[in-house]
Amino acid sequence: MDFVVHKHHATHLHYDLRLEMDGVLKSWAVPKEPPLKEGTKRLAIAVEDHELSYKDFEGVIPEGHYGAGKVEIWDNGEYTLEEREKNKIVVEFKGKKLKGRYALIHTNNDQWLFFKTR
């Protein structure tokens, strides 16, 4: 399955983690650069699913539209789903920057914890 991380220059710079899952891109907004080393934890806010075609999107979302600002691909590649439960997702990323095993742990409402496990 594919994944993409968009670097999104909207109202505030953030990163959008998107995992191909259930016929859509499951998406989380990550306020800081995704972790590249074990031990670094990042907040990830669950946002609405996106269409699969969005994984190749780069460009500018015009002012007045949701998510207005510049969007560029920060990383992409394939991932293997290792574990999926209601409050936990574990994947093995095979990207240019994200490589290795990562977890998303649901903590509260739309908040998740995103970190590298190995």
CORNOR-V574974 format. One line per field, one symbol per residue. ss: DSSP state (A for helix, B for strand, O for the rest). phi: phi as a letter, one per 30 degrees, with the letter a starting at -180 (. if undefined). burial: 1 if it has 24 or more other C-alpha atoms within 12 Angstrom, else 0. A space follows every 10 residues. Layout:
ss: ???
phi: ???
burial: ???
This chain:
ss: OBBBBBBBBO OOBBBBBBBB BOOBBBBBBB OOOOOOOOOO BBBBBBBBBB OAAAAAOOBB BOOOOOOOBB BBBBBBBBBB BBBBBOOBBB BBBBBOOOBB BBBBBBBBOO BBBBBBOO
phi: .cbbbcccdc ebdabcdbcd ahibcdbbcc dbeedcbdjc cbdbcdbddb dedddcdblc ddeiceiekd bbddaalcbc dcabbecabb bcdbcdcdbj cbbccdcahc cbccadca
burial: 1111111111 0001111111 0000111111 1111110000 1111110001 0001101000 0000001000 1111111111 1000000011 1110100111 1111110000 01111110
